[in-house]
């Protein structure tokens, strides 16, 4: 599976492959990956907002 496809699935942009094997541990792993990716994107947004606000002053 490609990097961009996996990223799109984590962000609910693309539907998951119905033929992909689904085990309980795989669900946990994907859930943790999704959580860390969302936290990373939120942190990037906060950093950008702070940079924009600090540049005004």
HUDARA-V978976 format. One record per backbone hydrogen bond with DSSP energy under -1.0 kcal/mol. NH is the residue of the N-H (numbers start at 1). CO is the residue of the C=O. If there is no record, write none. Layout:
<<NH | CO> <NH | CO>>
//
This chain:
<<6 | 2> <7 | 3> <8 | 4> <9 | 5> <10 | 6> <11 | 7> <12 | 9> <13 | 8> <14 | 8> <20 | 17> <27 | 23> <28 | 24> <29 | 25> <30 | 26> <31 | 27> <32 | 28> <33 | 29> <34 | 30> <35 | 31> <36 | 32> <37 | 33> <38 | 34> <39 | 35> <40 | 36> <41 | 37> <42 | 38> <43 | 39> <44 | 40> <45 | 41> <46 | 42> <47 | 43> <48 | 44> <49 | 45> <50 | 46> <51 | 47> <52 | 48> <53 | 49> <54 | 50> <55 | 51>>
//
